[in-house]
Amino acid sequence: MSKSIPGSWIDASMRADDIRVLLFTETGTATESDGSSLLQMYARPPEIDGQACDRAAATRRNGGPAGTALREKIAERTISAFSRWPR
């Protein structure tokens, strides 16, 4: 398994604050989950099914408070996963 997330500039050696900055500044305009590194991080199986990923894609496109909450959730999940990764 890779220690980085392709297209996101995020890898397991980064500090939590740096990961948050990158996730909150991701501005890709892709409408499909496979075109957004943010949504690729969200959709890791088996935790998230296709419908949840579609809802997240819509939330990302719409932005606002729900979009911010989605980014926070993804940041915390990513940081948590990387915190268990051997350095």
N, C-alpha and C positions, 0 to 999 in steps of 0.2 A: 504494500500500500504506500502511496506517495505521501511525503511529508509536506506537500504543498497543494494548493487548489488552483488548477490551471486557469489562467486568465484573470486571476484575482490579485496577484502579487502578494498573496498571503501564504506564509509557511509556518511550520510548527516551532520555529526558533524565535518567532516574534513576540514582543511584549504585548500583553492584553490591551493596553491603551492604543498601541499602533494598529492592532487588528480592528478595534472599534472605529478608529479614524477612517481606515480604508472601507469598512462596511458602510459607514455613514456618508461617505463621499462617492460611493458607487453610483454612477448616473447613467449606466447603460440604458438604451431605449428599447432593447429587445423585448418583445411581448411574449416570447416563448421562454419557458424555464431554462432550456438548454442554451440560451443566448445570454443569460445573466449569471455571473459568478455568484451573486447574492442568492439567487434562487437555487442554484446548484447546491450550495451549502445547506439550504433549507430542506431540500428534497432527498436527503440521504436515506436510503431504505434501511430497515423496513418501517421506520418510524412514521413516515409521511406517505399517504396514498396519493393517487392522481388528482382526486377532487381537492384535497387540501393544498396540493401544489398549485392547482388552477386558481384557488381562492387567494393564495399568497401572491401569485402573479398579478391578479387584479388589484390587490391591496398595494403592491409595489407601484403599479402604474398610477393609482389614484393618489398616493402619497398621504399627506395630512397626518393626524395623530395616529391613525391605524398603521400607516406606512412606517412611522417612527417606531411604534411598538414592535412591528415585524422585524425591523433592523436590530432593535435591542435584543429580541429573542434569538435571532440568528447569531448575533455577536456573542451572547452568553453561551449558546450551544457550541459554537466553534471554539471559544476560549476553553470551555470545559473539556472538550475532546482533545485539544492540543495539550492541555495540562497533564493528561495521562500518557502522552506520547514520550517515549524515551528520548532524551536529548543527546 
